[in-house]
């Protein structure tokens, strides 16, 4: 899932070298992926009214469900 998010995020931004994803394991056996991008790329990752962010979360959640895992995406 981390790789899927990284590929999509790097395709969206102007500075793909600044894309950083941190994987955090939670107590309830779920995983949180923290997506960090350059400050001027935040709008491209979030999108109008959060549509791109929602789409990113949907794709990652679908990839995780194939492996029977719970994954959430935080954009920080």
Secondary structure, DSSP 4 states (H G I P E B T S, - for coil): -HHHHHHHHHHH-S-GGG-EEEEEE-TTS-EEEEEE--GGGHHHHH-GGGHHHHHHHHHHHHHHHTTT--EEEEE-
